[in-house]
């Protein structure tokens, strides 16, 4: 069983489902009023193709998470 984590402003979740063919593996529950953005897989890939800096930042953060 995974231990719940608290996320700060600007953090994201669900990226593993966008970078692989596997279904999402996490559930998020907001404990304060929150604004979330939903990005479809195709949109996510388009962002990476159009913005190499965004891709590099994502990959660096992904590596730092230890995933």
N, CA, C and O of each residue as an XYZ file, in Angstrom:
268
protein
N       0.845     -1.187      0.000
C       0.000      0.000      0.000
C       0.886      1.245      0.000
O       1.801      1.370      0.814
N       0.603      2.150     -0.912
C       1.391      3.377     -1.049
C       0.985      4.396      0.006
O      -0.191      4.515      0.350
N       1.965      5.126      0.512
C       1.726      6.167      1.509
C       1.245      7.436      0.798
O       1.839      7.840     -0.201
N       0.178      8.069      1.298
C      -0.304      9.301      0.667
C       0.768     10.385      0.679
O       1.556     10.485      1.620
N       0.786     11.190     -0.373
C       1.742     12.288     -0.473
C       0.998     13.602     -0.588
O      -0.120     13.648     -1.100
N       1.617     14.667     -0.115
C       1.068     16.002     -0.253
C       1.813     16.695     -1.386
O       3.040     16.636     -1.470
N       1.065     17.341     -2.239
C       1.676     18.026     -3.377
C       1.572     19.525     -3.168
O       0.630     20.013     -2.542
N       2.543     20.247     -3.695
C       2.564     21.704     -3.603
C       2.101     22.324     -4.918
O       1.978     21.638     -5.932
N       1.853     23.601     -4.886
C       1.440     24.336     -6.074
C       2.448     24.095     -7.202
O       3.660     24.181     -7.003
N       1.920     23.795     -8.379
C       2.774     23.585     -9.541
C       3.218     22.155     -9.759
O       3.777     21.843    -10.810
N       2.986     21.278     -8.799
C       3.359     19.880     -8.980
C       2.284     19.176     -9.796
O       1.177     19.688     -9.958
N       2.617     18.013    -10.299
C       1.686     17.283    -11.148
C       1.686     15.807    -10.785
O       2.572     15.310    -10.090
N       0.663     15.128    -11.280
C       0.524     13.690    -11.049
C      -0.089     13.078    -12.295
O      -0.656     13.783    -13.130
N       0.025     11.776    -12.417
C      -0.573     11.076    -13.545
C       0.291     11.032    -14.782
O      -0.152     10.556    -15.827
N       1.514     11.516    -14.688
C       2.367     11.591    -15.870
C       2.793     10.226    -16.391
O       3.071     10.085    -17.582
N       2.850      9.224    -15.532
C       3.270      7.901    -15.986
C       2.287      7.319    -16.989
O       2.686      6.628    -17.926
N       1.010      7.594    -16.797
C       0.009      7.104    -17.745
C       0.128      7.804    -19.098
O      -0.280      7.251    -20.120
N       0.685      9.014    -19.111
C       0.855      9.749    -20.361
C       2.121      9.339    -21.102
O       2.206      9.497    -22.320
N       3.097      8.818    -20.381
C       4.376      8.465    -21.000
C       4.499      6.982    -21.301
O       5.505      6.539    -21.855
N       3.486      6.218    -20.940
C       3.511      4.790    -21.235
C       2.131      4.363    -21.714
O       1.189      5.155    -21.704
N       2.021      3.146    -22.121
C       0.729      2.627    -22.590
C      -0.084      2.030    -21.445
O      -1.142      1.442    -21.674
N       0.399      2.176    -20.227
C      -0.277      1.578    -19.082
C      -1.320      2.527    -18.492
O      -1.188      3.746    -18.601
N      -2.350      1.967    -17.873
C      -3.367      2.811    -17.237
C      -2.788      3.526    -16.018
O      -1.761      3.118    -15.475
N      -3.455      4.588    -15.602
C      -2.959      5.331    -14.438
C      -2.894      4.425    -13.216
O      -3.637      3.451    -13.102
N      -1.997      4.767    -12.317
C      -1.793      3.906    -11.155
C      -2.008      4.647     -9.844
O      -1.696      4.117     -8.778
N      -2.535      5.861     -9.908
C      -2.710      6.648     -8.689
C      -4.065      7.335     -8.696
O      -4.684      7.526     -9.743
N      -4.501      7.696     -7.515
C      -5.720      8.463     -7.335
C      -5.363      9.694     -6.523
O      -4.603      9.605     -5.559
N      -5.901     10.834     -6.901
C      -5.629     12.079     -6.184
C      -6.913     12.588     -5.546
O      -7.988     12.521     -6.141
N      -6.784     13.099     -4.320
C      -7.894     13.698     -3.605
C      -7.439     15.043     -3.057
O      -6.463     15.108     -2.311
N      -8.133     16.110     -3.417
C      -7.789     17.445     -2.925
C      -8.351     17.626     -1.522
O      -9.491     17.257     -1.241
N      -7.527     18.202     -0.644
C      -7.997     18.477      0.719
C      -8.275     19.961      0.924
O      -8.765     20.372      1.975
N      -7.957     20.762     -0.092
C      -8.285     22.192     -0.119
C      -8.817     22.505     -1.514
O      -8.573     21.731     -2.440
N      -9.535     23.612     -1.698
C      -9.993     23.956     -3.043
C      -8.801     24.004     -4.005
O      -7.781     24.627     -3.710
N      -8.939     23.350     -5.140
C      -7.820     23.208     -6.073
C      -8.294     23.361     -7.505
O      -9.455     23.109     -7.827
N      -7.373     23.776     -8.352
C      -7.627     23.860     -9.785
C      -6.684     22.878    -10.458
O      -5.466     22.977    -10.310
N      -7.244     21.937    -11.192
C      -6.438     20.928    -11.873
C      -6.665     21.045    -13.374
O      -7.746     21.422    -13.827
N      -5.644     20.722    -14.120
C      -5.711     20.747    -15.569
C      -5.597     19.320    -16.070
O      -4.696     18.580    -15.674
N      -6.508     18.944    -16.933
C      -6.473     17.607    -17.514
C      -5.848     17.715    -18.902
O      -6.282     18.520    -19.726
N      -4.837     16.906    -19.153
C      -4.153     16.925    -20.439
C      -4.257     15.529    -21.039
O      -3.832     14.550    -20.426
N      -4.820     15.440    -22.229
C      -4.928     14.153    -22.924
C      -3.555     13.746    -23.445
O      -2.681     14.590    -23.644
N      -3.376     12.472    -23.660
C      -2.099     11.950    -24.129
C      -1.618     12.613    -25.398
O      -0.435     12.934    -25.514
N      -2.506     12.825    -26.353
C      -2.111     13.462    -27.615
C      -1.647     14.897    -27.382
O      -0.657     15.332    -27.970
N      -2.351     15.630    -26.533
C      -1.943     16.996    -26.222
C      -0.571     17.010    -25.549
O       0.271     17.856    -25.848
N      -0.364     16.076    -24.652
C       0.909     15.962    -23.931
C       2.048     15.747    -24.926
O       3.090     16.393    -24.823
N       1.856     14.845    -25.883
C       2.891     14.585    -26.893
C       3.126     15.802    -27.783
O       4.265     16.081    -28.156
N       2.070     16.525    -28.127
C       2.214     17.725    -28.953
C       3.043     18.791    -28.238
O       3.868     19.465    -28.855
N       2.819     18.936    -26.941
C       3.605     19.892    -26.149
C       5.082     19.517    -26.211
O       5.939     20.378    -26.408
N       5.374     18.240    -26.046
C       6.768     17.798    -26.083
C       7.400     18.019    -27.444
O       8.569     18.394    -27.523
N       6.658     17.797    -28.509
C       7.198     18.003    -29.846
C       7.450     19.487    -30.116
O       8.416     19.842    -30.792
N       6.591     20.341    -29.592
C       6.690     21.773    -29.856
C       7.651     22.496    -28.921
O       8.158     23.562    -29.270
N       7.910     21.943    -27.750
C       8.699     22.664    -26.752
C       9.749     21.764    -26.105
O       9.463     21.104    -25.107
N      10.952     21.729    -26.658
C      11.988     20.860    -26.108
C      12.391     21.233    -24.675
O      12.858     20.376    -23.926
N      12.216     22.493    -24.292
C      12.545     22.892    -22.918
C      11.553     22.269    -21.950
O      11.946     21.779    -20.891
N      10.263     22.283    -22.301
C       9.253     21.651    -21.444
C       9.551     20.166    -21.298
O       9.414     19.606    -20.210
N       9.957     19.529    -22.391
C      10.284     18.101    -22.343
C      11.478     17.849    -21.425
O      11.447     16.931    -20.605
N      12.515     18.649    -21.556
C      13.710     18.480    -20.726
C      13.379     18.680    -19.240
O      13.854     17.927    -18.390
N      12.569     19.688    -18.935
C      12.187     19.930    -17.544
C      11.378     18.767    -16.984
O      11.586     18.353    -15.843
N      10.461     18.244    -17.782
C       9.660     17.099    -17.354
C      10.559     15.892    -17.098
O      10.438     15.230    -16.067
N      11.456     15.610    -18.033
C      12.334     14.445    -17.888
C      13.233     14.582    -16.667
O      13.465     13.601    -15.960
N      13.742     15.778    -16.407
C      14.587     15.997    -15.237
C      13.792     15.775    -13.955
O      14.260     15.106    -13.034
N      12.604     16.331    -13.905
C      11.770     16.161    -12.703
C      11.398     14.681    -12.514
O      11.377     14.178    -11.390
N      11.111     14.010    -13.601
C      10.765     12.591    -13.553
C      11.929     11.780    -12.991
O      11.722     10.880    -12.177
N      13.146     12.092    -13.418
C      14.331     11.400    -12.903
C      14.553     11.702    -11.421
O      14.942     10.818    -10.657
N      14.308     12.941    -11.019
C      14.488     13.322     -9.624
C      13.483     12.621     -8.714
O      13.781     12.356     -7.549
N      12.304     12.322     -9.235
C      11.300     11.591     -8.460
C      11.728     10.153     -8.197
O      11.194      9.483     -7.312
N      12.697      9.691     -8.978
C      13.161      8.327     -8.804
C      12.296      7.305     -9.497
O      12.334      6.120     -9.167
N      11.509      7.765    -10.464
C      10.622      6.837    -11.177
C      11.367      6.076    -12.233
O      10.778      5.251    -12.932
